[in-house]
């Protein structure tokens, strides 16, 4: 059901965007203190600690073989943000005409320019084997603010067990594997995978039905977090990061690598130009107990889409003069450009505090590393009366 707020009908268009190039949690297989061990070949287990490794840990060797890979890592290049922003990738640069090199936010997204090794180790030549606190209260959390926001808004089964970032993420995730990736979403850029620790539970009827077509994240991610309606003028003119607010308690669904995957979006405006980026996204808000069938099939967003072809994602109300957003699971249909509704607001001035309605719809839309759901997938999500849960079907 599309909304007409304050007596005025809105026009609907989708906004797409996700300009977070390197928003990913880092972690350690050795607990809260992370020792930089020898690099490993892709797909090979970490080598056993030999006497040579012990000598390195004792500080008898002052070499850093990881520096061979670090220069091409996403932490060093910050290529993720560059990739999303670039006009050549249909990024926001096409609307602003403002080169990436002049962005104030670049200083935080390019550790090499702000200290390189010092950013995490406090030294340009940390001794091989030097430890860092790889947690949200340590060096990882200093930069990965989205994950810190997730921790305040939703539980996570791994975080609740006291696991830190490097329990799942490999040193290749942090220090690179020698390949220069365009984004953390590019295949091979991130080693961490649910299957590293978890094997499919084949007797689970939901796994039987979904395992070939649905990624773990689609059912086990509780919520994503986005900063809605970033105000680009404030960023450029005052070097301040200002958005309308943080939205959570929702998850988008789209396709990635042939499977339905959790996804997120990010929105930004500059002058009268509005922009949305959208991409598959893995939030660190994992629940052991997955979603119920009706959380996705025949849910409010799907019924809204079947009713009038529109899904309200974020909308402005003239009644309370605020932006509101939908919660729950929101599919990204094949006609997302016209079916997803995003409303935009503007500040009275850069750095100001008064928001007012700007427009519905995006002037530019960007999707990378994923695709919208197919017509067939939307039909399956729309099954209601004739649709039965896999548990019920398995008893027949």
QUIZIFEN-V403845 format. One record per helix or strand of 3 or more residues. SS is the DSSP state (@ for helix, = for strand). FROM is the first residue (numbers start at 1). TO is the last residue. If there is no record, write none. Layout:
ss=SS from=FROM to=TO
ss=SS from=FROM to=TO
This chain:
ss== from=33 to=35
ss=@ from=51 to=57
ss=@ from=67 to=70
ss=@ from=74 to=77
ss=@ from=79 to=85
ss=@ from=87 to=89
ss=@ from=93 to=96
ss=@ from=100 to=102
ss=@ from=104 to=107
ss=@ from=111 to=114
ss=@ from=118 to=121
ss== from=131 to=133
ss=@ from=139 to=143
ss=@ from=145 to=153
ss=@ from=157 to=160
ss=@ from=165 to=167
ss=@ from=171 to=175
ss=@ from=194 to=196
ss=@ from=205 to=210
ss=@ from=216 to=220
ss== from=224 to=231
ss=@ from=232 to=238
ss== from=243 to=256
ss== from=259 to=270
ss== from=273 to=280
ss=@ from=293 to=296
ss=@ from=300 to=308
ss== from=311 to=317
ss== from=322 to=325
ss== from=328 to=331
ss=@ from=336 to=339
ss== from=340 to=347
ss== from=355 to=360
ss== from=364 to=367
ss=@ from=375 to=382
ss=@ from=390 to=394
